[in-house]
Amino acid sequence: MLDDSITATEDVIGTAEDPYDDAGDGFDEPGDGFDEAEDDDLPPVEELLSAAVAAVGGVERPGQVKMAQAVRHAIEHDEHVAVQAGTGTGKSLAYLVPAIRHAIESDTAVVVSTATIALQRQLVDRDLPRLSEALADQLPHEPQFAILKGRRNYLCRYKVTAVWPDDEEDQLFDPREVSATGRMVQRIQEWAEETETGDRDELVPGVNEQAWRQFSVSAKECLGAQRCPSGAECFAEQARERAGQVDVVVTNHALLAIDAMEEFAVLPEHDVVVVDEAHELVDRVTSVVTDELSETTVSMAVRRVGRLIEQGVADRLQAAGEDLKALLAAAPPGRLDQLPQVLGTTLTVLRDAAFTCLTAMGPRGGDNWGGGKNDDPEQAGQRKAAFTALDEVHDTAVRMLEAFGGDSEVDRAEVVWLEAATDRRPAVLKVAPLSVGGMLREKLFADRTVILTSATLALGGTFEGMARQWGLGPARPDQPAVPDDGSGDGAGTGRSGEDGERAAGRPKPWTGLDVGSPFDHPRSGILYIAKHLPQPGRDGLPQEYLDEIAELIEAAGGRTLGLFSSMRAAKAATEALRERIQMPLLCQGDDSTSLLVKQFAEDPETCLFGTLSLWQGVDVPGPSLSLVIIDRIPFPRPDDPLASARQRHVAARGGNGFMAVAATHAALLLAQGTGRLLRSQHDKGVVAVLDPRLETARYGSFLKASIPPFWTTTDPQKVRAALRRLTAASS
């Protein structure tokens, strides 16, 4: 078996037999709804997909066709669908083709949301232009598309010339000084004279947040196009206008969440959303709805309001902020299970001081804030910025106080924790929801058809874990419902609200579909579990792990991506092995990640060690990567405040907190990490997991069911022999 495990992949694509027929999903059987007649005015999805694949020089794959059919079915029947599509499936075309067809047929935009800038750029710069050209002759008009980001990502024309309230004391440098940040400010000013989009990502090389903040505003700080002197030329408004005139709007998960949860619309009117990189949706939404308090947020509010109200009123807020600063500096970091009396008093005083300042500011909104339509825009901008900063302080203090209002752990909805100070920022008090499933169910899934896709969604072999996190209702009747694990999201129970009652009408059904992968994993890769090693401890990498890593790298002739559970472990391994192995060894942090990955890809003998961003962000096909080493199962840290609170909350509701939170988190990262190995049809190699618990622990089967179906062994000699043969063949 081992000798066959590193042989050429047999190409099953294009054969008469569909390799995914045994999925048990019923989608390939007559009467599944996927063979229904479509609108005669437009070509069917299958015909459009064939044209698109041919135009881009690709090969149509059974999984790609099946996914396109599933997306079409979900749109036509107003259902949700979660599609796991392995690397190489061609999932972008699989969802874009039916999405574009629907947009043109209904004359309504379709929104495509991604988690990363890289995928946004791929869609806008490569996939959509080629697809639009390919389909232009088969549709009533050539499909149009646009990218839309949050307002902070666009240059504010007015702020380039105006005096903004936080541009004085909040400015930690003199732009005229010859300094790194000062030079960035000068570059932005020069770029502002020539840019046509104002999009921050088009400013290359990029600039730091400190410099960019001088030239951008948040949605809450913005004066609005009608009141702003530069409103007619506003880059953000121009981007919104373009987005309102196209068939496909590409955005990110954060803006998608803001659009769904705010009272005002950010995105154009739409009835279909495609969530690519859907495994990141919950984390990105959680980030959007996480608030924080620190001396920085209070000081900014004081500065912004200082010249607009009586000094004595502002001084009260300043004093409350100083009390908070002293308290946070002395308190131990970590999760707060109970509200300490001194913190409760400090938050109450801070809340009341902010409210007093808000009252002293007078009326706001419409034509009343500032006294009338003819107000000086600069004064209006100062007032808007002051209201925004004060609201942040007041509302966050209220939210933190209310987070401790439940009678028991079961009733708690949010968690509060303290993050320790660093060299760059003071201690920060944060608050986040224990679950965003209810919000997603009510705000995203209730009124739209949602297509969720990623290479890693079926954790443990099912979609249950992700479905619970998304807050989805019961699965489609012909599929087993998702059992409730006690997490309180109501997934699979038919509950639509936190109290178990459904929202208006019956929740939309959803379907989970795994279309497989074009890769023959058992013949292209080995999963090696180092069962003979000791369990990982908390005192760094054991010597046995370092010995194992060195021997594996030697057998592979370099060509190694080391994925570590922490930066400390990655750096320790790098330091210990640089003098021990002959191959070049790079470590995340030595340079920018993109440059390190480029260097790694260009030199087959080079090794690259790193942590979280490398688990999901490395795409290196070819001979430069034939060994992926994972030092330990990537469970969340025991002291992670949000993960530990969520785990305890699930347990309090009668569920298995470890499996619902920690194991699901680990399974997702393992699926992403092991997915780095095979990036093209010709790739071959080994994934080596040094943590023996993957083989020995009861939860090991759940984790192994979450990763690609490589041929598996625990024999180190067989693995080293296979790596040597592969190295010899690549030389």
N, C-alpha and C positions, 0 to 999 in steps of 0.2 A: 504493500500500500504506500509506504513512504516513498519508494522509488518513483511511483506514479504521481506523487503529490506535487512535484515541481516539474511536470511536463507541460507541453503546450496545451493551452485551453482548447477544448473542442468547441467550435462555434455552433451553438444551437440556434442562433438567430437565422431566420430565413428558411428553416426547415418546415416541413408540413405539420409537424407536431408542435403544438403550443406548449412550452415548458411550464406554463403557469396554470394549465387546466386543472391541476390537482390541488389548487388552493382551497377548494371547498367553498368558494364565495358565491357560486351559482351564477356568476355574471356571464359565463360563456354558454349557458344553456338557453334554448328557445324560451321566449316568454319572459325574459328577465327585464324587458323594457329597453334594452340597449339596441334592439333591432327595429324600433318603431320608426315610422316615416317621419321625416323632418319637413320643415317648411320648404315647399317646392321652389320658392323664389331664390333660395340660397343652396349652394352645394352642401352635401352632407359632411359631417365632421371628418369622416374617414378620407373622403376625397381631398378635402382641404389639407389634412395632415400629410397625405402622400405628396401633394404638391410642395408643401413646405419642406419636408425632409429631402425631397429631390433637389430643391433649389439651394439648400445649404450643403449639399454634397454628403448627406448622411445616409444611414441605413435604417429603414423603418423596423422597429422592434416590437414583438408581441406585447411586452409590458407597456410600451409607450401607447400603442393602440388601445389597449385595455384601459389605461388611465384616461385617455382622451374621451373614451366612451363613458366612463364613470363620471367625469366632470360634466359632460353634456347631459347625462341622465339627471344628475343632481340639480343642474340649472333648470331643466325642463319641468322637474317635479317639485321644485322648491324644497329641496332637502340638502342637508350637509353631508359632505363626504371627507373622510380622512384617508389619504393615500400615501402609503409607504412605497417609495420608488428608489431603489438602490442606485448608486453611482453608475453612470453610463446608460441609464434608462432613457435619457432625453426628456426629463419631466417638464422643463420649461416650455418646449413646444407642445407637450401633451396637455398642459392647461391653457397656454396662450391661444391655441387654435380655437377650441370651443368658446373661450372667453371672448375673443374678438368676434366670432360669429354671432354670439348673443348680443354684444354691444351694438353691432351694426343692425341686427334684426330689430332690437328694441329701442334703438336710438338713445341708449343710456350707457354711461361710462361704466367700465369694470375696473375695480381697484385691485392692484397686485401689491401686496405688502411683503417686505423682506426684513431680515434682522441685520444684515450687514451691508455696508457701502459697496463692498466688492460685488455682491450679487446685483445690487441696484445698477451699478455701472455695466455689468455684463448684459443685463436686460436692455438698458437704454442705448448702450453703445454698440452692441453686437446682435443680440437675439431679435429684438423688435425691429430694427431697421431691415434686417435680412428677411424677416417674416413678412413685414408689410409689403416689401417689394415682391415677394413670392406670391402673395395673395391678391395683389392689386387687380389683376385681370379677372379674377374669379368672384370678386365682391363688388357691390355697387360703387364703392370708393376705396381708395387706398387707406388702410387702417392708420389712424393717427395716434400718437402716444406722447406722454409728457411725464416728467418727474416732479414730484411735489414734496417738499421737506418742511420741517417746522420753521417758524419765522426767525428763530435764532440763527438759522443756517444761511440767511441772506443778509447782505450788506444793507444797512439803513441809510438811505441817502441823506435824510434830515440830520441824523446823528453825526454824519461826517463833518457837517459845518456848524451844528448847534452846540451850545454849552449844555451838557447833560448833567443832572444833579450828582451823579457818582463819578464824574470825571475829574474831581478835584482831590478831596481827601482820600478817596478810595484808590486813587492812582498811586501806585507804589514806586513810580519811576518818572523821570523827566524824559519825554519822547525825544528831546533834542540831544540827550546824552548818547554817546556811542556805546550802546549796549545791545545785547541780543534782542531783548524785547523792544527796545527803542527802534532798532532796525526793522523789526517786524511791523511796527506801527507805521513807519515810513513806507514800507512796501505796500501795506494796505491802502494808504492814502494815494500812492501812485497807481495802484491797481484799480482803485475806485474811479479814476478818470477814464479808464479804457474798457472795463468789464461791461458785457452786455447782459449778463444774467445776475450778477451779484452773488452767485453761489459760492460759498466758502470752499467747497471741494475743488473748484477750478483755480484756486490760488495755490500754485505749486512753486516752490515747496510750501508746505503748510505753515501756520502760525499757531502759537500757543493760545490758550483760553484767555489769558490776561490781556493779550493784545487784541484779540478779536472782540472781546466784550466792549471795548471802546467804540465799536462801530456797528453793534447789533442790539436789537431789543427783543424781549419776549413778547408773546401775544398779549399778555396782560399789561405790559408797559406801552404798547403801541398806541399812538394817538388815534389811529384810524385814518383811512384814506381820505375821508371827507374833511377832517380837521387838520391833517398834516400838510404843511406847505409843500412837501415833496410827494404827496399822495399820488399825484398823477404819474409820477415816475417810479413809484415804489416797486422794487424788485420782487418782494414777496407777493404783492397784489398782482403783478404781471404773471408770476408763476401760477397763482390761483386761477387767473383768467385763462391762461393757456390750458390748464388742467380741466377747466369747464367746457372746453371745446373739442376734446379728444375722445377716442374710444377706450384707451387704456391709460390709467393713471398709476404710475409706480411710486410707492411711498415706503415708509418704514413702520415697524410695529408700534413705536412710540407715538407717532402721529395718528396712526389708526386708532390707538387707544384713546388719545385725546379727542379725536373726532367722535368716537362712540360715547364718551362719558361726559363731554361738555355740553352745555345747553345750546351753544352756537355751533354751526356746521363749519368744519375746516376743509373737508374734502367735498368734491362735487357730488351731486345726488347720484346714488348708485344702489343697486339691489343685489349685486354679486361681489364678493370679496374672495380673492385667492391669497391665502396666507402661506407663502413659501418660507422655508426654514421654520416651520411651525413648532418644532421642538423648543424654540427660544421664546415663543409667544408669552408664556406665563412670566418668565423672568423679566422681559422687557415691559410688560404691563405693570408688574410689581414695582419696577423702578419708577415708572411714571407716577404712581400713586403713593410713593414713599416721600414723606416730608421730614424736615430736620430743623433743629434749632441749635444755634451756637452764638458765640459772641460776634461772629462775622455777620450773621443775618440781623441781629439786633442793632449792631453798630451801623449797618447800612440803612436800616429804617430810621435811625436817629438822624443820620446825616441828611437823608432825603427830606425829612419833615422839619428839620431844624429851623429853616428860614421861613416856614409857612405858618407856624403857630407860635404861641408864647413860649419863651425859653423855659420857663418853669415846668410847663407840661411835658416838653421834650426831655427835660432833665429827669423826670420820674421814670421815663422809659430807659434812659441811659443808666440810671441807678439799678433798675431791675436787671438790665443786661449785664452789669458788672457783678451783681449777685449770682447770676446764672454762670458767668465765666468762672468765678471762684469755686462754685459748687461742682461744676463739671471737671475742673482741673484736679480736684481732690478726690473725686469719686472713682471707684474701680470700674473699668470697662466691663461690658457684658450685658446680658439680658436682665430686665427688671421685672420680676414676677409680682412684686408688690410696689405700691407707690410710697416711697419714703416721705415722711411728714415734711421734712425740710424741702424736698424737691416739689412736693405738692404746693407748699406755700409759695415757693419761688415762681412756679408756673402760674399760679393764680395771680400773683402780683404782676407778672409780666403780661398776662392776658388783659388784666384791668388797665394797666398803663397803656398798652397798645390801643385798647378801646377808647380810652380818654383822648388819645391823640387823633384817632379817627373821628371822634365827635368834634374835636376842635377844628378839624379840617373843613367842616361844613358839608353841604350837600355835594353829591357827585353824580355823574352820569348825565347823558344828554347835553343840553345847553346850560345846565345849572352849574356844573363844576367849573369854577373860575369866574363865573359871573355873567357869561353870555357868549354869543356867537363871535364877537369881535375880540375875544381874548388874544393876548400875545401867545403864539404857539409855544414859545419857550416856557412861559409860566404854566401853560396847560400841560406840557410835557413833564415839568417838575411835579405838578400835582398828581398826574397819573402815576408817575414813578413812586411817589410817596405813598399813595393809596395801595399800590401793589406790594410794596415792602411791608407796610403796616398790616395788611391783610394776611400776609404770609406768617408774620409773627403771631398775630392774634389767633388765626384759625388753627395753626399748628399747636399752640399751647392748649387750646380747647380740645383738640383731637387727642393730645397726649393725656390730658386729665380724664377724658371720657373712656380712654382705653382700659382703665382699671375699674370701670363701673360694674362689670359683671359679678354676679354672686358666686360663680364657680368657673373653673377652667372651661367647661362646656359652653358657657355663655360668652366667653371672651371672643372678640372679633379681631383684635389687633395686638401687636406686640411692640413694646418700646425697649430700646437698648441704647447703650452708650458706647461710642467708638472712641478709642483713645486718641490723644493728640499725636501728630506726627511733626516732622521738621517743616512741613509745608502748610499745615492747617491746625487749628485748635481742636479740642475735644468737641464731638458733635453728638447731640441727642437725636435719635431717629425713631420714627414710628411707621409701621407698614401693616397691611392687612395679613391675617393668617391665611386667607384664601382670596383669590381673585376670580374664582369660578362663578360665583353668583353675579358679579359685575359683568363678566363676559357673557354669561347666559342671557342676562337682561338687556345689555347694551349692544352686544355684537351679534349674537346668534338669533335673537328674537325676530328681527325685522329683515334679515338678509339671508341669502344663500351663501354659505361659507365653504370654500374648498381649502382644506388644510393638507399640506404635503411636506415631506422631508424624507431623507434617506433613513431616518431613525425615528419611528413613531410606535411601532409594535414592540413595546418593552415586555420582556418575558414571554414573547410570542403572541401577545394580545395588545389591543388598543386601550385596555381598561385604565391603565395608569394615566395616560395622557387625557383620556376622556374625562376622568374625574377632575383633573387639574383645570381643564377648559370649562367645566361645569355643564357639559352636555347632558341632555336628557336620555331617555332609553334609546337603545339601538333600534334599527329598522326591525319590524316584527319578524322577518325571516332570519334574523341573527340573534344570538343570545344577548340579553341585556347585560349591562355592566353592573355587577353587584355593588352595593353600597359598602364602603369600607369604614364608614363612620367618620369620614373626613368633613362631612357637613356640606359638601358641594351638591349633593343630590344626584350625581351622575348615575344613570342606570336605574333610578328609582321612580322616575316620572315626576319628581319634585322640581318645581321651577323657582321657588323662592326659598330663603333660608328657613322659613317656617313650614316648609313642606307643601305650601299651596302653589298651584301653577299660576303663571302669569296669564294674561288674557289669551284664551284659546289654548289649543293643545300644542305642546312644544314640537318643533319640527323634528322629524326622524333623521337619524344619521346612520351612515354606513362606514365601516372600516375595511379598507382594501389594501392588500399587499401585492403589488404587481411584480415583485421579485427583482432580480438583477440580471443583466446580461453576462455577468461574470460567473464562471464555474468555480465557486469558492473551494470545494473540497479538492479540486485538482490544481488549483493555483496557489493555495496558501495553507500553512500549518498554524494551528493554534497550539502553542506550547505552554503548558502550565507547570511551573517549577515546583512540583509537589514536595520535593525533598528539602526545600528551603524552610527556615523557621518563619513563623508568622512575623510580619513587620511590627516593630515597636514604636515608641514615641521618642526614642533617643537617636534618631537619625537612621541612616542606612546601615544595616549589619554588614560586617565584612564579607559574609557569604554572598550577599547581594552584589557587592562590588566585584567579587571574583567571578560571579556568574555573568555579569554585564561584560567584563573584560573578555571572557572566553567567547561569548556570543559575538562580540564585535570582531574579534580576531578571525572567527570562522566566516563571518560575513564580508571580511575585507573592508570594513568601514560600513558605508551605505546604511547607517542606523539613525533612526529617529527615536530619541529617548523621551518618553512622556512621563513626567513625574507629578506626584500629588501636591507638591509644594515647591516654591522657588528655592527654599532652603535645601531641599533634597537634590534638586537639579544642580545647584552650585556645588554642593558637597561631592556629588558624583563626578562633576567636571574636574574639580580640584584634585580628587583622588586618582582619576584615570588619565589625566593629561600626560603625566610622566610615565605612565604604565603602558600605554598603547602607542603605536607608531602613527596612527591615522590622525589627521587634523580633527580637533574636537571644538565645536562652537557651543556657546551657552547663551540662552536668551538673556538679554540685557547687555551683552557685549557690544551690540550695535542695534539699529532698528530691526524689528522682527522681519520686515519685508526684505531687507538686505541680507540678513542671515539665511533666510529661506532660499533666496536667490543663489547665494554662495554655496549652500548645501546642495542645491539641485544641479549646479554646474560642475561639481567635483565629486565623482562617484565614491571616492575614498573618505569623504568628509562625513563626520557625525554631527548631529545637532541635538542638544538637550534643552528641554524647556518645560513649561507648565501650561496653564489652562488654554491660552490662545492657540497653542500648537495642537492641542487635542482636537480642535475644530477647524483651524484655519490653514492647514498645510495641504497643498495639492501638488504632489511631485510624482508624476508618472515616469516610468523608465527605470534604468539601472541604478540611479542614484539612491533609491530607497528599496531595500529588500528585507529590512529587519525593523520592526517596531517593538520597542521595549516599554512595558508599563510596569512601574515599580510596585504599585499596590492598587487594590480596588479603591476607586476614587469616591469613597463615602464623604459626605460633608463633614467638616471639622466638628468634633463634639461640642465645641464652644461657639459654633456658628449660631448667633442669636435667633435668626429667622427660621432656619431649618430645624433647630432644636425645639423652638416654640411650636412650629407646625406639627412636628412629630408628637409632642406631648398632647397637643390639642386633638389630634386624631385618636390617640390612645384614650383620652378622656371621654370621647364619644363612642367608645367601644370597638374601634378599629385597630388595625395593626400599624402603629405609627412607624415602626422601623421599615416595613415593606412599602408603605404608602409614600414615605418621604425619603429616607436614607437609601434604601435599596433602589427605588425608582431613579433617584438622582445619580447613583452609581451606574445603573444600567444605561442611562442615557449617555453619560460620558464614555463608558466603555464602548458603546456602539459607535460613538463618534471617533474615539481614539483608534479602535481597530479598523475603522473604515479608511484610515490614512494609507493602508498598505496597498490595496488594489485600486489604482486610479485609471487604468486603461486595460484593454483586452489582453495585452501581452505581459502585464505585470505578474510577478510571482514572488513569494517570500514567506516570511515567518512573523507572526505576532507572538511575542514572548511575554507572558504575565508572570511576574516573579512572586506574586502573592499566592501562597498555596491554598488560601481559603476559597478561591474560585473553584477548586476541586473538592475540598473537604467539608466546607460549610453547607448547611441545609439550604441556604439561599443561593448557593452556587449555580444550581440548575436554572433558577430564574435569570441570573445574570448571563449565563451562557446562552440561554434562549434569546437574549436581546442582541447578540452580536452575530455577524455573518457566519454561515455554517462551514467554517474551515475544517479540514481534517485535524483531529485533536490527538495530542500525545502528551505524556508526562516524562518521556525518556529523553534526557539531555543529550545522550550520545547520538541518537537518531537525528535530532534537530541540528546538531553541529555538523554532522555528515551531510545533511541536506543543504545546509548553508554553504559548505565548502564546494559541493557540486554546482550550486547555483553561481557562486563566485567564479569558479573556473569557466563556466559556460559564458559568463558575461565578460571575461577578460579578452 
